[in-house]
Amino acid sequence: MIVQVSFGQRKTPKDFADAITILQTDCPDSLKLIIKKTANDSLIKLCYPWSGDYKTVFEWTSIDNKKSKIKKYLIDKGISSNQHQNAVILIAFKKTLLGEGFDEDKILLPYQIIENKWAKEDKVRLTTDSLRGVYIPKDLEDCFKQIDTFWSDSTETKIKQSTEDEFSGGAHMGFGMWMRNNWQLWGGSRLSKYFNEKGIYHPDDMSGIILDSYHRHLTGKEINLQQQIDYYSAYWKVNKEPSEDIYPKGEKKLEFNTKQVYNLKQGNIPACVHIQSNSKTDKVWIYDYHFGWKQLSEEELRKLKTTTYENREDTIKKIFEKQE
């Protein structure tokens, strides 16, 4: 099908022609020049979050954009991957910038073939050793082996020279994101299943354990995997909003839209204080998994809200030790 594009300003696209109409106005001229010179398989790298800054197409196809018409249009055409949706729109836009008509079916076909293959992979995604053309480690030791093949000796030396927190914090949004996406920690894989069986369910926690453990592996320290698992399990336990069945006697419909996290100094155990947000009096309830319930005055609440991560535990202890 050959699409001839007419131009005019629209706020949201419903199909290829509509998207290109908007991009003609929205896309900077400097980026248009680059798009025209860029190979089709590299166009996506010009946009967010794949190395570039231009966000319009990503926002149309974002997993969070539940009402996107063009996203639904492409899904109905067999293109479900956010990355593929971005790619086909950009290819069509490039052809338009070059003054060419484009065959929509021809643009979609290679990606439909890939996604059909992926659909077959998805049926065995929790057991297969590769997904989307990427080898999936089976356990933590296998992760180390794969990472060792990615990085040179000089890179590993730099990692050894950094602290665990520096390495893991710095890698979380870079290599950590690569692991979460390519090792299919979001969608499910044999590696995510390995972590699920150990009580770890959030991909950020999985990648955090891998990064911390790899640093310990390189520096010859004990991995202490169970200790790491216990930490993340405790984190989610204390961060869980208190349920009505444990409310103070006589209280109902408490709302908690604010919380402050910290770690107990003894044992470096995760902690969190939940602060009531719907009090109709000058008293506000707080809940802390480790200390329980307490009703605070405005002055006590003010002091709590001015604490830092480092001194929060001391303030909370004083609040709970204070006699009514």
C-alpha positions in Angstrom: 0.0 0.0 0.0 1.5 3.3 -1.1 0.7 6.2 1.3 0.6 9.7 0.1 1.0 12.2 2.9 -0.7 15.5 3.2 0.5 17.9 5.9 -1.4 19.7 8.6 -1.1 20.1 12.4 -2.7 17.5 14.6 -2.1 16.8 18.3 -2.1 13.0 18.3 -1.6 10.5 15.5 -3.9 7.7 14.7 -1.8 6.1 11.9 1.4 6.6 9.8 0.2 9.5 7.8 -1.1 11.3 10.9 2.2 10.7 12.7 4.3 12.1 9.8 2.1 15.2 9.6 2.8 16.0 13.2 6.6 15.2 12.9 6.9 17.6 10.0 6.1 20.4 12.4 7.4 19.0 15.6 10.8 17.6 14.6 13.6 20.2 14.6 15.1 20.9 11.2 18.6 20.0 12.4 17.3 16.5 13.4 15.5 16.1 10.0 18.8 16.6 8.2 20.4 13.9 10.4 17.4 11.5 9.9 17.7 11.8 6.1 21.4 10.6 6.3 21.0 7.9 8.9 20.6 4.2 8.0 17.2 2.7 8.8 18.5 0.3 11.4 20.2 3.2 13.3 17.3 5.8 13.2 16.1 4.7 16.6 19.4 5.7 18.2 18.6 9.4 17.3 15.7 9.3 19.8 15.0 8.9 23.5 15.7 6.6 25.3 18.1 4.9 22.7 20.9 7.4 22.9 19.1 10.5 21.5 17.1 13.3 23.1 14.0 13.5 20.8 11.0 12.2 22.8 7.9 12.7 20.7 7.8 9.3 19.0 8.7 7.5 22.2 5.9 9.3 24.1 3.4 8.1 21.4 4.4 4.5 21.9 5.4 4.4 25.5 4.1 1.5 27.6 2.5 4.2 29.9 0.5 5.8 27.1 -2.6 3.6 27.4 -4.7 5.7 25.1 -2.3 6.1 22.2 -4.2 5.6 18.9 -1.1 4.9 16.9 0.2 2.4 19.4 -3.1 0.5 19.1 -2.9 0.9 15.3 0.6 -0.7 15.2 -0.3 -3.5 17.6 -3.3 -4.4 15.4 -0.7 -4.6 12.5 1.4 -7.0 14.6 4.0 -4.5 15.9 3.9 -4.7 19.7 7.4 -3.9 20.6 7.9 -0.2 21.7 11.3 -0.2 20.0 9.8 -1.6 16.7 7.0 0.9 16.8 9.5 3.7 17.1 11.5 2.3 14.3 8.8 1.9 11.7 7.4 5.4 12.3 10.9 6.9 11.9 11.6 4.9 8.7 8.3 6.2 7.2 9.2 9.7 8.2 12.7 9.4 6.7 11.2 8.3 3.4 8.8 11.3 3.5 11.7 13.7 4.1 13.5 12.2 1.1 10.5 12.9 -1.0 9.6 9.3 -1.5 6.2 7.6 -1.1 6.4 4.6 1.2 5.0 1.2 1.2 3.6 0.7 4.7 3.3 -3.1 4.4 6.9 -3.3 3.2 8.2 -1.3 6.2 6.2 -3.4 8.7 7.0 -6.9 7.2 10.6 -7.4 8.6 9.4 -6.4 12.1 6.3 -8.6 11.9 8.5 -11.5 11.1 10.7 -10.8 14.1 7.7 -10.4 16.4 6.2 -13.7 15.1 9.4 -15.3 16.0 9.3 -13.7 19.4 5.8 -14.9 20.0 7.1 -18.5 19.6 9.9 -17.7 22.0 7.5 -16.3 24.5 5.9 -19.7 24.9 9.1 -21.1 26.4 10.6 -17.8 27.7 11.0 -19.1 31.2 13.2 -22.1 30.1 14.9 -21.2 26.9 18.6 -20.2 26.9 18.1 -17.2 24.5 15.5 -14.6 23.8 15.5 -11.9 21.2 18.8 -13.2 20.0 20.5 -12.7 23.4 21.8 -15.4 25.6 20.0 -15.5 29.0 22.1 -16.5 32.0 20.7 -19.3 34.1 21.9 -18.1 37.5 24.2 -15.6 39.2 27.4 -17.4 38.4 26.4 -17.5 34.7 25.8 -13.8 34.9 29.4 -13.3 36.0 30.6 -15.4 33.0 28.6 -13.3 30.6 29.7 -10.0 32.0 33.3 -11.1 31.9 33.0 -11.4 28.2 31.5 -7.9 27.8 34.2 -6.0 29.6 38.0 -5.6 29.0 40.6 -6.1 31.6 41.0 -2.3 31.9 37.3 -1.9 32.6 37.4 -4.6 35.2 40.4 -2.8 36.8 38.4 0.4 37.0 35.5 -1.4 38.6 37.8 -2.9 41.3 39.1 0.6 42.1 35.6 1.8 42.7 33.5 1.1 45.8 30.5 -1.3 45.5 28.0 1.6 45.9 29.9 3.7 43.3 29.9 0.9 40.8 26.3 -0.3 41.3 24.9 3.2 41.5 26.7 4.3 38.3 25.8 1.2 36.4 22.1 1.1 37.4 20.8 3.2 34.5 23.4 2.1 31.9 24.5 -1.5 32.0 21.8 -2.2 34.6 19.1 -1.1 32.2 20.7 -3.3 29.5 20.5 -6.3 31.7 16.9 -5.6 32.7 15.9 -5.2 29.0 18.1 -7.8 27.2 18.0 -10.5 29.9 14.2 -10.0 29.9 13.9 -9.3 33.6 10.7 -7.3 32.9 9.1 -9.7 30.5 10.2 -12.9 32.2 13.1 -15.3 31.5 14.9 -18.2 33.0 17.0 -15.6 34.9 14.0 -13.8 36.3 12.6 -17.2 37.2 15.8 -18.0 39.1 15.4 -14.8 41.1 11.6 -15.3 41.6 12.3 -18.7 43.2 14.5 -16.9 45.7 11.9 -14.4 46.6 13.1 -11.5 44.4 10.4 -10.2 42.0 11.3 -6.6 40.9 13.8 -6.3 38.0 15.5 -3.4 39.7 16.3 -5.6 42.6 17.5 -8.4 40.3 19.9 -6.1 38.5 21.0 -4.6 41.8 21.9 -8.0 43.2 23.8 -8.9 40.0 25.8 -5.6 40.1 26.6 -5.8 43.8 27.5 -9.4 43.5 29.7 -8.9 40.4 31.7 -6.2 42.2 32.2 -8.6 45.1 33.1 -11.3 42.7 35.8 -9.1 41.1 37.2 -7.9 44.4 37.3 -11.4 46.0 34.6 -10.7 48.6 31.9 -13.0 49.8 28.8 -12.7 47.7 26.4 -13.2 50.6 23.5 -13.8 48.3 21.0 -14.7 51.0 21.9 -11.5 52.9 21.1 -9.5 49.8 17.8 -11.3 49.2 16.9 -10.7 52.9 17.6 -7.0 52.4 15.3 -6.6 49.4 12.6 -8.7 51.1 12.8 -6.4 54.1 12.7 -3.3 52.0 9.4 -4.2 50.4 8.0 -5.3 53.7 8.6 -2.0 55.5 7.6 0.1 52.4 4.2 -1.6 52.2 1.5 0.8 53.2 -0.2 -0.2 56.4 -3.5 -2.1 55.9 -6.7 -1.4 57.7 -6.5 -4.6 59.8 -3.6 -3.2 61.7 -4.9 0.4 62.1 -4.9 1.8 65.7 -8.1 1.0 67.5 -11.1 3.1 66.3 -9.3 4.4 63.2 -10.6 3.9 59.7 -9.8 5.2 56.2 -6.4 6.5 57.0 -4.5 7.7 53.9 -0.7 7.6 53.6 0.6 9.6 50.6 4.0 10.4 52.2 6.8 8.2 53.5 10.4 8.6 54.5 12.9 5.8 54.1 16.0 5.1 56.1 18.2 2.2 57.4 18.5 1.0 60.9 22.1 1.6 61.9 22.3 -1.8 63.6 22.4 -4.4 60.9 21.8 -1.9 58.1 18.1 -3.0 58.0 15.7 -1.2 55.7 13.1 1.0 57.4 10.3 3.4 56.4 7.9 5.7 58.3 4.5 6.2 56.7 2.8 9.6 57.4 -0.9 10.1 57.4 -2.1 12.6 54.8 -5.8 13.0 55.5 -5.9 14.0 59.2 -8.7 16.5 60.0 -7.2 17.4 63.4 -3.8 18.8 64.5 -2.7 15.2 65.2 -1.3 13.0 62.5 -0.7 9.2 62.7 2.6 7.7 61.6 3.4 4.0 61.1 6.8 2.4 61.2 7.1 -1.4 60.7 9.9 -1.5 63.4 8.3 0.8 65.9 4.5 0.6 65.3 2.0 3.5 65.5 2.3 7.0 67.0 0.2 10.1 66.8 2.3 13.2 66.3 1.7 16.9 67.1 2.3 19.5 64.4 5.7 20.3 66.0 6.8 16.6 66.1 5.7 16.2 62.5 7.6 19.3 61.5 10.8 17.9 63.1 10.3 14.5 61.4 9.9 16.1 58.0 13.2 18.1 58.4 15.2 15.0 59.1 17.8 13.6 56.7 18.4 10.0 55.7 21.3 9.8 58.1 19.7 11.2 61.3 16.1 10.0 60.7 16.4 6.9 62.9 17.5 9.0 65.9 14.5 11.3 65.6 12.0 8.5 65.2 13.4 6.7 68.2 12.9 9.8 70.3 9.4 10.2 69.0 8.4 6.7 69.9 10.2 6.8 73.3 8.4 10.0 74.3 5.6 9.3 76.9 2.1 10.5 76.1 
